[in-house]
Amino acid sequence: MRRSDFTYELPEELIAQQPLAERSASRLLTLDGATGALADRQMRELPQLVAPGDLLVFNDTKVIPARLFALKESGGKVELLLERPLDSRSALVHARASKPLRPAMLLQSRGGDIKITEKRGDLWVVELPEAPLAFFERYGQMPLPPYIRREPVAADSTRYQSVFARRQGAVAAPTASLHFDERLLAALAERGAHTAFVTLHVGAGTFQPVRTDAVGAHVMHAEFVEVSESACAAVAAARARGARVIAVGTTVVRALESAAGGESLAPYLGDSSLFIVPGFRFRVVDAMVTNFHLPESTLLMLVSAFAGRDAVLAAYRHAVAGQYRFFSYGDAMFITPAPGAHH
């Protein structure tokens, strides 16, 4: 399996640069994984695709203002992007600077001096003036993805965040969740849908391209996952009533399937670097809501594992031809599995 097996042509103008005025006003492309059939719908029609009793699982992670600008003592600019806190004062960050950073270097920021302590792979460990989450909350800005080519504005602090975000720790939004507003959630509840929450703190690694030509050689980044006992009970109850488990977003898919790494779903707390590619057998997820993903990305590979690569790429060609909006602030898909995708 090669990286080039997951490419498609995308005109730049289809990459959404702004959210729509209303969250649930997005379009929804449905893909039947069993037949490859496609239908153009609206996000507000999702309740019609959900059966009474179905369980929708959401990611309740909250995006922190993880991007921070600082200056070297020489005056050179440095951009830091928080990957994760390490302890009371230190954090792991991505760093961009015109010239390489070095251990023991001091950076000046609005919140005080930041000390570079060591390099760890492609990332840096830094020592901050206070606890990492508090420091970035106070002095950072919303970390819009690299393909959104504009500066963040005040509205991004709420729109690049789901309405049910509550557990601080992500540096990128679980974007399928961005389509849900109170009106749509109420319509789903009226339909008889059940809901549950898991947590996966999306790391900046979600935007890292697959650099190896052989897909199997790619090393997946690790992200923090928590699947609670109550989430496991909600899945078991859905199974008992013959209902589907619908993951809202690839992050929920990865969280649930990580927690089902044994023979059955069990509470899980810790990091996951699960890399889902075609050939993977899904144990928990029966359908998913997801946004459109970058060419050759790990997320496009996950969706292809679920609904079949050829069917997914055909759906993407259809979406391009139909002028759908792509990526974080773009439109969504509702996908059911291909034969053989389940364990």
C-alpha positions as CSV (number, residue, x, y, z in Angstrom):
1,M,0.0,0.0,0.0
2,R,1.5,3.3,-1.1
3,R,0.9,6.8,0.0
4,S,0.0,7.8,-3.6
5,D,-2.9,5.3,-3.4
6,F,-4.7,8.0,-1.3
7,T,-4.3,11.1,-3.4
8,Y,-6.9,13.2,-5.2
9,E,-7.0,16.6,-7.0
10,L,-8.4,19.4,-4.9
11,P,-8.7,23.0,-6.2
12,E,-7.5,25.4,-3.6
13,E,-10.6,27.5,-3.7
14,L,-12.6,24.6,-2.2
15,I,-10.6,24.7,1.1
16,A,-13.0,26.6,3.4
17,Q,-11.3,29.6,5.0
18,Q,-14.3,30.7,7.1
19,P,-17.1,28.8,9.0
20,L,-20.6,29.2,7.7
21,A,-22.9,31.6,9.6
22,E,-24.7,28.6,11.2
23,R,-23.0,25.4,12.3
24,S,-25.7,23.0,11.0
25,A,-26.1,24.7,7.6
26,S,-23.3,22.6,6.1
27,R,-23.9,20.1,3.3
28,L,-23.7,16.4,4.0
29,L,-22.6,13.8,1.4
30,T,-23.8,10.3,2.3
31,L,-21.7,7.3,1.2
32,D,-23.2,3.8,1.5
33,G,-20.1,1.7,2.0
34,A,-22.0,-1.5,0.9
35,T,-22.9,-0.2,-2.5
36,G,-20.8,3.0,-3.1
37,A,-24.1,4.9,-3.6
38,L,-23.8,8.7,-2.9
39,A,-26.5,11.3,-2.0
40,D,-26.2,15.0,-1.6
41,R,-28.0,16.1,1.5
42,Q,-27.8,18.8,4.3
43,M,-26.4,18.4,7.8
44,R,-29.9,19.2,9.2
45,E,-31.1,16.0,7.5
46,L,-28.9,13.9,9.8
47,P,-31.8,12.9,12.1
48,Q,-33.4,11.2,9.1
49,L,-30.3,9.0,8.7
50,V,-30.3,8.0,12.4
51,A,-32.7,5.3,13.7
52,P,-34.4,5.7,17.1
53,G,-32.0,4.1,19.6
54,D,-28.8,4.7,17.7
55,L,-25.9,6.0,19.8
56,L,-24.0,9.0,18.6
57,V,-20.5,9.3,20.3
58,F,-18.9,12.7,20.5
59,N,-15.4,13.9,21.4
60,D,-15.7,16.5,24.3
61,T,-12.1,17.8,24.0
62,K,-11.6,21.5,24.2
63,V,-9.1,23.4,21.9
64,I,-6.6,25.5,23.8
65,P,-5.1,28.7,22.3
66,A,-2.0,26.7,21.5
67,R,-0.1,29.0,19.2
68,L,2.4,31.5,20.7
69,F,4.9,34.0,19.3
70,A,8.2,34.8,20.9
71,L,11.5,36.4,20.1
72,K,15.1,35.2,20.3
73,E,17.5,37.4,22.1
74,S,18.8,38.3,18.6
75,G,15.3,39.5,17.7
76,G,14.5,36.6,15.5
77,K,10.9,35.5,15.5
78,V,9.8,32.1,16.8
79,E,6.4,30.5,16.5
80,L,5.6,27.8,19.1
81,L,2.7,25.3,18.9
82,L,1.9,23.4,22.1
83,E,1.9,19.6,21.5
84,R,1.2,18.7,25.2
85,P,2.1,19.7,28.8
86,L,4.7,17.5,30.4
87,D,4.6,18.6,34.0
88,S,4.0,21.7,36.2
89,R,6.2,24.0,34.1
90,S,7.4,22.2,31.0
91,A,5.8,21.4,27.7
92,L,6.5,19.7,24.4
93,V,6.2,22.1,21.5
94,H,6.6,22.4,17.7
95,A,8.8,25.4,16.9
96,R,9.3,27.3,13.7
97,A,12.2,29.8,13.4
98,S,14.3,31.2,10.6
99,K,17.4,29.7,12.2
100,P,17.7,26.5,14.3
101,L,17.0,26.7,18.0
102,R,19.5,25.4,20.6
103,P,19.1,24.0,24.2
104,A,19.5,26.6,26.9
105,M,18.3,29.4,24.5
106,L,16.0,31.9,26.1
107,L,12.9,33.2,24.2
108,Q,11.1,36.4,25.2
109,S,7.3,36.3,25.1
110,R,4.5,38.5,26.4
111,G,4.2,36.2,29.4
112,G,7.9,36.1,30.3
113,D,10.9,34.1,29.3
114,I,10.7,30.7,27.8
115,K,13.7,28.4,28.1
116,I,14.5,25.8,25.5
117,T,15.7,22.7,27.4
118,E,16.1,19.8,24.9
119,K,15.2,18.5,21.5
120,R,12.9,15.4,21.4
121,G,12.5,14.0,17.9
122,D,11.1,16.8,15.8
123,L,9.8,18.6,18.9
124,W,11.3,20.7,21.7
125,V,10.9,20.7,25.4
126,V,10.5,24.2,26.9
127,E,10.3,25.5,30.4
128,L,7.5,28.1,30.9
129,P,7.0,30.8,33.5
130,E,3.8,29.0,34.8
131,A,1.7,25.9,34.2
132,P,1.5,25.2,30.4
133,L,-2.3,25.2,30.0
134,A,-2.7,28.4,32.0
135,F,0.2,30.1,30.2
136,F,-1.1,29.3,26.7
137,E,-4.7,30.2,27.7
138,R,-3.5,33.6,28.7
139,Y,-1.0,34.4,26.0
140,G,-1.7,32.1,23.1
141,Q,-4.0,32.3,20.1
142,M,-6.4,29.8,18.5
143,P,-4.3,27.4,16.4
144,L,-6.1,27.4,13.1
145,P,-4.8,24.7,10.7
146,P,-2.0,25.5,8.2
147,Y,-4.4,25.4,5.2
148,I,-6.5,28.3,6.7
149,R,-4.5,31.1,5.3
150,R,-5.6,34.0,7.5
151,E,-5.0,35.2,11.0
152,P,-7.4,34.1,13.7
153,V,-10.2,36.4,14.6
154,A,-12.4,36.6,17.8
155,A,-15.1,34.4,16.3
156,D,-12.6,31.5,15.9
157,S,-12.4,31.2,19.6
158,T,-15.9,29.8,19.7
159,R,-16.4,28.5,16.1
160,Y,-13.2,26.4,16.1
161,Q,-14.6,24.7,19.2
162,S,-17.6,22.3,19.5
163,V,-20.6,23.4,21.5
164,F,-20.0,20.6,24.0
165,A,-16.2,21.1,24.4
166,R,-15.3,20.8,28.1
167,R,-12.0,19.0,28.6
168,Q,-9.1,21.3,27.8
169,G,-6.2,19.8,25.9
170,A,-6.5,19.7,22.1
171,V,-4.5,21.8,19.8
172,A,-6.8,21.1,16.8
173,A,-10.6,20.8,16.8
174,P,-12.4,17.5,16.3
175,T,-13.9,19.0,13.2
176,A,-16.9,16.7,12.6
177,S,-18.3,18.1,15.9
178,L,-18.3,21.7,14.6
179,H,-21.5,21.0,12.6
180,F,-23.6,20.3,15.7
181,D,-25.6,23.1,17.3
182,E,-28.3,23.0,19.9
183,R,-31.0,22.9,17.2
184,L,-29.5,19.8,15.6
185,L,-28.8,18.1,18.9
186,A,-32.4,18.7,19.9
187,A,-33.7,17.2,16.6
188,L,-31.5,14.1,17.2
189,A,-32.8,13.7,20.7
190,E,-36.4,14.0,19.4
191,R,-35.6,11.3,16.9
192,G,-34.7,9.0,19.8
193,A,-31.0,9.1,19.4
194,H,-28.8,8.5,22.4
195,T,-25.5,10.3,23.1
196,A,-22.2,9.5,24.8
197,F,-18.8,11.2,25.1
198,V,-15.2,10.2,24.9
199,T,-12.1,12.3,25.0
200,L,-9.2,12.4,22.5
201,H,-7.0,15.5,22.8
202,V,-6.1,16.1,19.1
203,G,-2.4,16.9,18.7
204,A,-0.7,19.0,16.0
205,G,0.6,15.7,14.6
206,T,-2.9,15.3,13.0
207,F,-1.6,17.7,10.3
208,Q,1.7,16.0,9.8
209,P,1.9,14.5,6.3
210,V,2.7,10.8,5.7
211,R,6.3,11.2,4.6
212,T,7.1,7.5,3.8
213,D,6.0,6.2,0.4
214,A,5.2,2.8,2.0
215,V,2.1,3.5,4.2
216,G,3.2,0.8,6.7
217,A,6.5,2.6,7.5
218,H,4.7,5.7,8.8
219,V,5.0,6.2,12.6
220,M,1.7,7.5,13.9
221,H,1.8,10.4,16.5
222,A,0.4,9.6,20.0
223,E,-2.6,11.3,21.4
224,F,-4.3,11.2,24.9
225,V,-7.5,9.1,25.0
226,E,-10.0,8.5,27.7
227,V,-13.0,6.2,27.2
228,S,-14.9,6.0,30.4
229,E,-16.9,3.2,32.0
230,S,-20.1,5.1,31.2
231,A,-19.2,5.4,27.5
232,C,-18.5,1.6,27.4
233,A,-21.9,1.0,29.1
234,A,-23.7,3.2,26.5
235,V,-22.1,1.2,23.7
236,A,-23.1,-2.1,25.4
237,A,-26.7,-0.8,25.8
238,A,-26.8,0.2,22.1
239,R,-25.6,-3.3,21.1
240,A,-28.3,-4.9,23.4
241,R,-31.1,-2.9,21.7
242,G,-29.8,-3.7,18.2
243,A,-28.8,-0.1,17.5
244,R,-25.8,1.3,15.8
245,V,-22.8,3.1,17.3
246,I,-22.2,6.3,15.2
247,A,-18.9,8.0,15.7
248,V,-18.9,11.7,15.2
249,G,-15.4,12.2,13.8
250,T,-12.3,10.2,13.1
251,T,-11.0,11.1,16.6
252,V,-14.0,9.2,18.1
253,V,-13.3,6.2,15.8
254,R,-9.7,6.1,17.0
255,A,-10.7,6.5,20.7
256,L,-13.3,3.7,20.6
257,E,-11.2,1.3,18.5
258,S,-8.1,1.9,20.7
259,A,-10.3,1.0,23.7
260,A,-11.4,-2.1,21.9
261,G,-7.8,-3.3,21.3
262,G,-8.6,-6.5,23.2
263,E,-11.5,-8.7,22.3
264,S,-14.1,-6.2,23.5
265,L,-14.5,-2.6,24.4
266,A,-13.2,-1.7,27.9
267,P,-12.5,1.6,29.7
268,Y,-9.2,3.1,28.5
269,L,-7.0,5.9,29.8
270,G,-3.7,6.7,28.2
271,D,-2.0,7.5,24.9
272,S,-2.9,5.9,21.6
273,S,-1.0,5.8,18.4
274,L,-3.4,3.5,16.6
275,F,-2.9,3.8,12.8
276,I,-6.0,2.6,10.9
277,V,-5.5,1.7,7.3
278,P,-7.3,-0.5,4.8
279,G,-7.4,-4.1,6.2
280,F,-8.2,-2.9,9.7
281,R,-11.3,-4.6,11.2
282,F,-13.6,-2.3,13.2
283,R,-14.9,-3.7,16.4
284,V,-17.1,-0.8,17.7
285,V,-18.1,1.8,15.0
286,D,-21.0,1.1,12.7
287,A,-21.3,4.5,10.9
288,M,-19.5,7.8,11.1
289,V,-19.9,11.5,10.5
290,T,-16.7,13.0,9.3
291,N,-15.3,16.0,7.4
292,F,-13.3,15.8,4.2
293,H,-9.6,15.0,4.7
294,L,-6.3,16.0,3.1
295,P,-4.9,14.0,0.3
296,E,-2.5,11.3,1.5
297,S,-3.4,11.9,5.1
298,T,-3.8,9.3,7.9
299,L,-7.4,10.4,8.3
300,L,-8.2,9.7,4.6
301,M,-6.6,6.3,5.1
302,L,-8.9,5.6,8.1
303,V,-12.0,6.6,6.2
304,S,-10.9,4.4,3.3
305,A,-10.4,1.5,5.7
306,F,-14.0,1.9,6.8
307,A,-15.9,2.4,3.5
308,G,-13.4,1.2,0.9
309,R,-10.7,3.2,-0.8
310,D,-12.2,3.2,-4.3
311,A,-15.7,4.3,-2.9
312,V,-14.1,7.0,-0.8
313,L,-12.0,8.5,-3.6
314,A,-15.1,8.3,-5.9
315,A,-17.0,10.3,-3.2
316,Y,-14.3,12.9,-3.0
317,R,-14.3,13.3,-6.8
318,H,-18.1,13.8,-6.6
319,A,-17.6,16.4,-3.8
320,V,-15.0,18.3,-5.8
321,A,-17.3,18.3,-8.8
322,G,-20.2,19.4,-6.6
323,Q,-18.1,22.3,-5.1
324,Y,-18.3,21.0,-1.5
325,R,-16.3,22.9,1.1
326,F,-13.3,21.0,2.3
327,F,-11.4,20.5,5.6
328,S,-11.9,22.0,9.1
329,Y,-14.5,24.6,8.3
330,G,-15.9,22.6,5.4
331,D,-18.8,20.2,4.8
332,A,-19.3,16.7,6.1
333,M,-20.0,13.1,5.1
334,F,-22.1,10.4,6.7
335,I,-20.5,7.0,5.9
336,T,-21.5,3.4,6.5
337,P,-19.1,0.5,6.3
338,A,-18.0,-1.6,3.3
339,P,-18.5,-5.3,3.5
340,G,-15.7,-6.9,5.5
341,A,-14.8,-3.7,7.4
342,H,-16.2,-5.2,10.6
343,H,-14.6,-7.8,12.8
